[in-house]
Every structure is written in C-alpha cells, then in structure tokens.
Amino acid sequence: MPLKTKIRDVRVKLSNRRTERIARRQLAAELASFATPAERAELDHMLGRHTPEETREIREILNQQDIDRLRKATVVGLYGR
C-alpha cells in the first residue's frame, strides 16, 4: 500500500473518531437533561421498547452519569459536614 494511501486512511480514521466523540458528548448532554426520577423512568420505559443492542450506548452513558452523580453526592456529603 502506498504511503499516501496509508496517510489518507489514518486521517480518515482520526476524523471519524473525532466525529464519533463529538456525537457521543452531544448524546450524553441530551441524556443528562433526564435528571429527575420521573424523567428517568419515562426514558427507561422508552428504552425498554428496544433491544439491548440498540440501546447499549445510551445505557452505558446513563450508567456513567449515575455513577458520576453518586460520586459527586458522596464527595459533597463527606466535605459538607
């Protein structure tokens, strides 16, 4: 494979990864707006209509957001005394 082709392929892959990261950050920001228990329950109900494969990325983001909220609440609880 010629060097120019390899360089082009690497550039395309890097560009695609950047685009995917931006899209994931945007999705995470949109999902973060479902913050109350009622909103989360509604979102979980909607996700329940789809297969785990279809909702994998969304559930990963939601789980990470839950972990981050718990961690933040714990830190605030420890230092807020």
Contacts in CASP RR format, 6 or more apart in sequence:
PFRMAT RR
TARGET T0000
AUTHOR 0000-0000-0000
METHOD contacts of the structure
MODEL  1
MPLKTKIRDVRVKLSNRRTERIARRQLAAELASFATPAERAELDHMLGRH
TPEETREIREILNQQDIDRLRKATVVGLYGR
24 57 0 8 1.000
24 61 0 8 1.000
27 57 0 8 1.000
27 58 0 8 1.000
27 61 0 8 1.000
28 61 0 8 1.000
28 64 0 8 1.000
28 65 0 8 1.000
31 43 0 8 1.000
31 58 0 8 1.000
31 61 0 8 1.000
31 62 0 8 1.000
31 65 0 8 1.000
32 65 0 8 1.000
33 39 0 8 1.000
34 40 0 8 1.000
34 42 0 8 1.000
34 43 0 8 1.000
40 62 0 8 1.000
43 62 0 8 1.000
47 55 0 8 1.000
47 58 0 8 1.000
47 59 0 8 1.000
48 55 0 8 1.000
52 59 0 8 1.000
END
